[in-house]
């Protein structure tokens, strides 16, 4: 189903190599944007708030097309939300999330992602950090978390911040290595089966079944992060793990940040009934939902079919960008690179067959005005590197900018 | 400055009594609203989302007047925010909070609360649970937190949830007992000096100075929660602790939930420079700001003077309600009760001089259709009780409803 990649070198359960040839990696978010640390009282209050660098062609994997955002409709939803809920604006809402939003979300998840749940199982949240924070409190007796290696470092760090032990489990072209998982002592595993982050591999059906069997046999929990599950461009959809789960072992996490906008910071989690029961025994302050106003707006957005319409629109948009990017890479970078993860999601992975380090490639791209992203932070442990791997997001770039960007990469990497 | 109360019975450093005559207390938020635990898939998706019970006269201390919320202006701010920031809607924002909002907030805090800080010291957050979560990670080597007794249980629980040891320090009519604090081993103290929650006492200037000296001498941190600092109805304002702090020992926390609406779930924290520096050394995933759209809207709301105008409006509104409530209580409940905390804030404390338990008083009020709130959860330890104490919020009730409510209390408590 996927192009063979050959980058998974570590054997199951292994993972400690001392081969990484470079130490200094480029942070995926510019550090200067993360904290404003100048302690000068005289600082300019009107520094632009954007993290976008207009002068760069930025293959930012977290960016979306800002023109695709339905400003007028969203404004209308906000206005309606405020007006129709005006008598509730003076009160705190349900910390688990507004009942109305959870109800329409349950319908959406059933219809579109095969996730079968009641509104009572849904916890509306303010992002992955929040969701993982709750899960580590709920599952506080199981401190060993198996984690995709390479995997989404921001989520891995949340487990570490919350005092968990993280067991890196190598990823192959079928997702997380089940043999390695089975031999680990983990009681929780975090996976991205729809489109593994960052490699892009998709977990086939038989592996999903085997993963569920592992969880059932061990009374373990699977955290299924379906972060960009709405974006599948080729082939038949594979059912979510949650939809195949008959024993309440899957915790499903989804987000509005990929389809609509990351600016709302709104996500959701579907807990198995047993964990909802456990949650009810915790101090209720552990929960705090995002803005009620935006939750009400999101409810109307889904109810009035804008959500489905928007998904179709951006899926088509990003499918085009995705195909265009693959075409550009094939045409301009051709035999110098190898692409993986090209059937889904909002980014691709690219191995660059050149005797340069990742840092050298990123630096020379940056000098040419192009930002591409590192793979290194996604690894917990050091690992053997055949070819440097970079990843490129395409959702935030126009076709023209993409073309300019790839041509610049061709020039700076292979023609100079 | 404040009416003598006589309710502080525990001596400094003590606090363990076995006097509490009642075990079953009414939760301050109805439990049924906190979790929807029915696991029936068939649940009605259109259950109303409000936590307000229209048929009750509810002296809810967390409620605000929903009619005071400037719907039209806020809609305009949201619309402008989306339109003027449309090119940023596809990107994540600064996890510390939008620079523009932090800049206008720094101005506001300096002008109105005497809090002197740079925008770089401000962390925009999604509520107290989030802020305390960050602080406990930042101050992870100091696990002993002195906490007002009685104090705000929701905040206390956050310290406990994050693995801190909480040392209850008794509160008197000048705020937290400094003698008890000085003899404790605490390295952090959480205080609400503007209007102690829940007793309503205000910390006088000399006590503020002494508290700062304690922090300086011990290199300790003071967490100043100025949750309703905008609401002072009588007497000269007393400077915030942060404004008196010359050694960077005060962490100042404020919220938009009391002046504007709790539905946004937006607050902020001002960190001393040293802690901002420490924050920069933590994994940046520890931070996640609320919705960018609402942050942009809030920035415009403050910039365009709507914030100041709104504070004046609601301060006048709540001053009237406050005076009216005190008058009603004096007229109808008279010598049966004793009120404290009447100079500030959005709630009062009322001792009921009757040989009934708090539960009995709350239950009989509820039977008459009036919700008043318990004091018990605010205590960490058991304590001697002279008279049952209840607290009544007034911001969410019209003058007419207040009058009906107090008359009903008179009837059910003292005339039957």
Interface residues (C-beta under 8 A of the other chain):
Chain A: X29 X31 X33 X34 X35 X36 X37 X38 X39 X40 X41 X43 X44 X45 X46 X47 X48 X49 X50 X51 X52 X60 X62 X63 X64 X65 X66 X67 X68 X69 X71 X74 X75 X78 X79 X82 X83 X85 X86 X87 X88 X89 X90 X91 X92 X93 X94 X95 X96 X98 X99 X100 X102 X103 X104 X106 X107 X116 X117 X118 X119 X120 X121 X126 X127 X129 X130 X133 X137 X154 X157 X158 X160 X161 X257 X261 X262 X263 X264 X265 X266 X273 X276 X277 X279 X280 X283 X284 X285 X286 X287 X288 X289 X290 X291 X292 X293 X294 X296 X395 X396
Chain B: X29 X31 X33 X34 X35 X36 X37 X38 X39 X40 X41 X43 X44 X45 X46 X47 X48 X49 X50 X51 X52 X60 X62 X63 X64 X65 X66 X68 X69 X71 X74 X75 X78 X79 X82 X83 X85 X86 X87 X88 X89 X90 X91 X92 X93 X94 X95 X96 X98 X99 X100 X102 X103 X104 X106 X107 X116 X117 X118 X119 X120 X121 X126 X127 X129 X130 X133 X137 X154 X157 X158 X160 X161 X257 X261 X262 X263 X264 X265 X266 X273 X276 X277 X279 X280 X283 X284 X285 X286 X287 X288 X289 X290 X291 X292 X293 X294 X296 X395 X396
